[in-house]
Amino acid sequence: MGQYYTCNIKEIDVAELQEMYKKFVVECPSGGLYLHEFKQFFGISSQSEASEYAESAFKSFDRNGDNRIDFLEYVAVLNLLLRGKPEHKLKWLFKVFDTDGNGFLNKVELQKMVKSVYNVKQGWTKNMDTQRSTPEEASDRIFQLMDEDNDGKLSLKEFIDGVQRDDWMRKMLNVDINLTKWIAEHRDKRKGEVKG
């Protein structure tokens, strides 16, 4: 299992790792985060639109396939999301939304991606050009920009190249989103709902 993490963990210093471990143990006293806990953490019900995305994200984090995210997987994911290069984040994002695992994004998968991004970045769409304000319209624009061979699906290369050459796409996907802040806000919101 350790072979997945050796190149990334060295970028996190010992003090940070210890602090992360303390937080992980508090949130996951069993030593692992299971899918139902992962969904609960983000307030995602099994019937919601975000459920499939959450399951796909969870699987991408669960590198050894044991149906839980252990501490090393947790650290590797945080390192990718907080410190990873934009190209690596895009590869991960592509993998998460390629829900059928065929190596391509079709229009349905792309619409789910855009809807999820819109949900994460609540209120952002209000500041967009109104001509591209819905996830469907944004998905259509993305497909027009990226599907270079017009085969009705996006390869990983088309996806990465498209995002890297288009300012609107980079802003829409914003691979540099502050996930730490977003996670903290959702955790605080969830804890407030439990208390209230």
Secondary structure, 3 states (H helix, E strand, C coil): CHHHCHHHHCCCCHHHHHHHHHHHHHHCCCCCEEHHHHHHHCCCCCCCCHHHHHHHHHHHHCCCCCCEECHHHHHHHHHHHHHCCHHHHHHHHHHHHCCCCCCEECHHHHHHHHHHHHHHCCCHHHHCCHHHCCHHHHHHHHHHHHCCCCCCCEEHHHHHHHHHHCHHHHHHHCCCCCHHHHHHHHHHHHHHHHHC
